[in-house]
Amino acid sequence: MKSGVESLKTEATFGNRRAGSPAFYRRLKWTLPIVVFAGTALYGWQNGWYTGSSNRSTAGLVTFQVEPRDLPITVIERGQLVSQSNLPVFCEVDDYRSDGINGTTIIWITPNGTSVSKGDLICELDESAIQAELDEQILDTEEAKSAFIQAQANLKNQDIDNQTSIEKAALDVKLAELELEMFKDPDTGSHQLALEAIERMIEDLNNEILAAEMNLKLARNDNTGIESLFKLGYAGKSELDRSVLSLLKAEGDYAAKLNKLNTQMASFQKLNNFERQMQELQLEGKLRTTTQSMKQVQLTNEAKLAQMQGILATRTEQLAKEEERLKRTQQQLANCKIYAPQDGMVAYAPPGSSRDEEISEGTPVRLRQHIFSIPNLTQMQVETSIHESSLDRIQPGLKVAVTVDAFPDRSYNGTVKSVAVLPERSYYSDTQKYKTVITIDESVFSLKPGMTAVSEVKVDYLADVNAVPIQAIVQRDGQNWLFIKLNDRVDRRAVSLGLSNDQFVVVTNGIEAGEFVVLNPDNLIDDSNPPEAPIEVIGEDPLETLVASTDGVASIN
């Protein structure tokens, strides 16, 4: 059989709150003696010491008058303080060394737990290897920039050469077209003009032939007359010879004119037939050749321009890569100095694996290794766990009163931020608890991460209800009981209970306003305890604290 105290701890419940919760005992340390005696009373009741109403002495009983009151409903849980803004700081430096050290050495770091302001230098890493890499990268970048500028100039020169060559080729085509057109023009073309020139020469020759023919006739007549006079003796031999010579010249001149006419006629036929076709073919061929040449120039220009553009693109990409490496190396050098991202406290990170060393000066750190965190100590929150029995009453947005064990005289306003969907895993208990985050809605000072905090979640507020102190309730075998003082006797009464907080529980059925309930039912058991003082009901405020007096009378302060 369980003792009375064990029965109270394991079976007594008030509304939706477990009587054995840590919050219950934290708020009711002063009631433990009463609970012990109440357990003794229950044990006596089980064994037939007390079964109902009694006329026994009521001396030494502490009573409480039931009055309608407003009752705040809260859920109290303990948790730990953490920062709302806990910024982790990682190593952002690659391992530039080739000496086998896996990481970059810390050459200076501010002590663990130091308060810092945003922008303060808090850590320096060895930058010697990165500085050497930076010097080489600057030279590589300058070379890439020079090659890029040369490629730009080559592209511009090629563009100018292309324009010049294509314009020259276009000019050759245009000249060939004009030359062909000039040759073929029926009125003023070069061929027509050449024909007309020969025709004019032929006409002139015809006139000259006519003149030569007349001269020849005159010379013949003169020669005939001189011969006749020579025969008659009127002319001398010399006159005859001169007449013969003149005739021969006239005949020669006439023959020459005829030959020249034949030649011009032949030239005219040649020019009008063969030379015309030949020149026309040559000019048409020249036009086609210049046209094809212009196309070849265009293709060549496009190829050369594409080549120069490709070279420029390559040089541009090379320069971009080198500048990117330079910028990254410069950033790596800057990353060797780590500054505080916000106001707060430096908290070294614990070793992440067996190969990691404790954070200190001289320790190498790898890329992306967690070095420390900077929690903001002015904005804190509480991480706690809500029992599954209270989970349906806790939701984000509920107001919370937060107290810290280190500063019990202070209280902070808070709000439920989040409630986990899944319970926390535990290998040591089957109790289901859900991680809950409660933010403190005001700036705080002197609070540190890891401090124990008590969160009183304000779940509900009941107005004008009958409530009694929780130490007045006795539960056995699933039934709830109260001891009611009626004048000079005490009555045991079954009651129905509603919601509760850590001080009061709502009685939904079984008592009336104005009745007096016994707060220390243990005194009803021991007959050897004589009355030393009368029973009084003192106090009206249900939220005041119950304090036991030396004369057996309770007072509510």
KACORLIN-V867280 format. One line per field, one symbol per residue. ss: DSSP state (~ for helix, > for strand, _ for the rest). phi: phi as a letter, one per 20 degrees, with the letter a starting at -180 (. if undefined). psi: psi as a letter, one per 40 degrees, with the letter a starting at -180 (. if undefined). A space follows every 10 residues. Layout:
BEGIN
ss=???
phi=???
psi=???
END
This chain:
BEGIN
ss=___~~~~~~~ ~_>>__>>__ _~~~~~~_~~ ~~~~~~~~~~ ~~~~~~____ ___>______ __>>>__>>> >>>>>>>>>> >>>__>>>>> __________ ___>>>>>>_ ____>>____ >>>>>__~~~ ~~~~~~~~~~ ~~~~~~~~~~ ~~~~~~~~~~ ~~~~~~~~~~ ~~~~~~~~~~ ~~~~_____~ ~~~~~~~~~~ ~~~~~~~~~~ ~~~~~~~~~~ ~~~~~~~~~~ ~~____~~~~ ~~~~~~~~~~ ~~~~~~~~~~ ~~~~~~~~~~ ~~~~~~~~~~ ~~~~~~~~~~ ~~~~~~~~~~ ~~~~~~~~~~ ~~~~~~~~~~ ~~~~~~~~~~ ~~~~~_>>>_ ___>>>>>__ __________ ___>>____> >>>>>____> >>>>>>>~~~ ~~~_____>> >>>>__>>>> >>>>>>>>>_ __________ __>>>>>>>> __________ _>>>>>>>>> >>>>>>>>>~ ~~_>>>__>> >>>>>>__>> >>>>>>>>>> ___>>>>>>_ _____>>>__ ~~~~______ __________ _____>>>__ ___>>>_
phi=.ffffffffe cfccmddefe fgfgffecff eggfffffff ffffffenfb cafbdffefn edccefcgbe cfdccdcdbc fcffcdefdd fddfeeecen fepdffeabf gfnffcdgnf fcbcdfdfff ffffffffff ffffffffff ffffffffff gfffffffff ffffffffff fffeffddff ffffffffff ffffffffff ffffffffff ffffffffff feneceffff ffffffffff ffffffffff ffffffffff ffdffgffff ffffffffff ffffffffff ffffffffff ffffffffff ffffffffff ffffffdddf fafrcfcfff gebfeeeffa fnefcefmff eaccfeeecd bddccdfffd ffddbgoffc ddcdgfcfed ccecbfebcf fdffebedbe fecdfcdcee ebfccmecgn ffcdddfeeb bedlceccgf feeccblmdd ccddedldcc decfcdddfb decccfdebp ccfnfddeec ffffeeffef fdbfecdcnc efeeeecfdf endecde
psi=hiiddddddd ehihbehhde idddddefde eddddddddd ddddddeedh eaiieiheie ihihhhihih hhhihhiiai hiidgghihi hfhiheifee hgahhheiii ihehhiihei heihiheddd dddddddddd dddddddddd dddddddddd dddddddddd dddddddddd dddehedeid dddddddddd dddddddddd dddddddddd dddddddddd deeeiidddd dddddddddd dddddddddd dddddddddd ddcddddddd dddddddddd dddddddddd dddddddddd dddddddddd dddddddddd ddddeehhih eiiaihhihi hdideiiihi hehiiihehh diighheehi ihhahhidde deehiieiii hhihddgeei iihihhdihi diiihheeie hhihhhhhih fihiieiiie ihihhghgdi hhhfihiiid eehhhhfeih iihhhgbeih hhhhihiaii aedihhhdhe iiheihiheg edeedhdegi heiihihhid heeihhhhid eehiih.
END
